[in-house]
Amino acid sequence: MKNHTTDAADVPPCCVVSSRRPPVCGWLCVPMLMLSIEFLQPLHALEANPAATAVPSSWTLAGGGPVDPRASGAAPAISNTGNFALRMFVFLNWPALPGMRGVPDPSGRLGQSAPTVWETFKNASEIYLPNGQVPSTWPAMSELPAGVVAPSLQQLQERFGVTDSPWIHYLAEDIMIDGNRICDANAVQIRYEVRCNRDNFGYVVSNPSGYPLYTLEGQEQALADPRFQFLFPSTSVEVKASWRILGPNDDDSRYWTAFGAYRDPVQGKVLFAKIGLTAFHFASNLSPGGVWLTYEQADNSTSTFLFLFLRQGKPVGPNATVNPAAAPYNQALRAGTAGTKWQYYNIIGWQASETTSTGDPFILTNSNIETYFEQSSSCMSCHAMANIGPRGGAPGTQRLDFWIYPNGGITGRVGLIDFQAIAKKAFPNIVFKQMDSVWSLKEAQSTQAAAP
């Protein structure tokens, strides 16, 4: 029987991640070399998964690999966002080319055992480092916390079994943005990660302004410069994903699986486990305000639960914000992914404007990522509040909150956002800047170590 989780001490040291430098040994235990994807060709993925499917020819390029729907520009993404959501699902869940983070493998097939394109994106844990340290280069692997011993792929497979993806995801968060939690049927918490593609990473780490936006001081420099605007490239993509910890008796046949690492809040140790994907957002910067897409595993309504006072509550239930127009795209998705794990995932909805065609506020959330404010939130409206302000003022002046607190309650924001009007109402004499809808920038830390 496979173990549920293991910590670093349970396996012989394969490598040690030290001072946020890339580990000297990875899945294949290549000694004394910077760990990059070239060394991470999974042992069990040298041949395509027999379940991998030949998708419709319209989804792929003549030379192999998926069509990148962003190549057609913003207009079709906005006019037919459902089709864009379908194509982005295929593009980002395509197997990644070994040795090239974030690049689809032309010889790959959707659903084969290999890391997907988005799984190889940089984790926020690799970008926003303690004391504002300089992030490692795009190819380098430095996802786990400093000092953590990383088991080899063989050790992980021996302990937990084979997964669809051999990638080790560092799941830094166990709470949602509102501070709440959900769990699975075993009362084990759902955990989260944020990733970005190379263009997003490059803008943060090597901004043309020279400001190191991966540090708090760099963002404050950008705030103080009246000429500077946070404007990420149109090719920028961010992903937020939620995962459940899979125990030895859990059925993983309907989940995309990988390996996960997370810090146990009681023991303080980083544990490793087999994980199953429950939901994910894709955010593309293709148009002003972004194009927002959200997806869920088909069983979420009955297999994930509220988690209040450290106890399992009722099931999260069906997502009330599912777009009825997603039905034909989900039908096409299931037909095109038949025989793979991806057939068990659904497009929930999409958003390319803050209001509907009738002028009503656009509502879109994910039941596993925004569970407790599901019917009072909008991807675009909430992310329009991503901002930076000065330190040293009244509480709340560093980052304006995107929450609204009506009658002692809490809701997200919906509809058109006049950010500067909101900022001036809250703090009339303080200057704030929007951060182009990228809330992950708030993870930046100061280069000045905290006083003991």
Secondary structure, 3 states (H helix, E strand, C coil): CCCCEEEHHHCCCCCECCCCCCCCCCCCCCCCCCCEHHHCCCHHHCCCCCCCCCCCHHHECCCCCECCHHHHCHHHHHHCHHHHHHHHHHHHCCEECCCCCCCECCCCCCCCCCCECHHHCEEHHHCCCHHHCCCCCCCECCCCCCCCECCCHHHHHHHHCCCCCCCEEECCECCCCCCCEEEECCCCECEEEEEECHHHHHHHHCCCCCCCCCEHHHHHHHHHCCCCCCCCCCCCEEEEEEEEEECCCCCCCCCCEEEEEEECCCCCCEEEEEEEEEEEEEEECCCCCCEEEEEEECCHHHHEEEEECCEEEEECCCCCCCCHHHHHHHHHHHHHCCCCHHHHEEEEEEECCCECCCCCECCCCCCCCCHHHCCCCCHHHHHCCCEECCCCCCCCCCCCCCCECHHHCCECCCCCCCHHHHHHHHCCCCCCEECCCCHHHHHCECCCCCCC
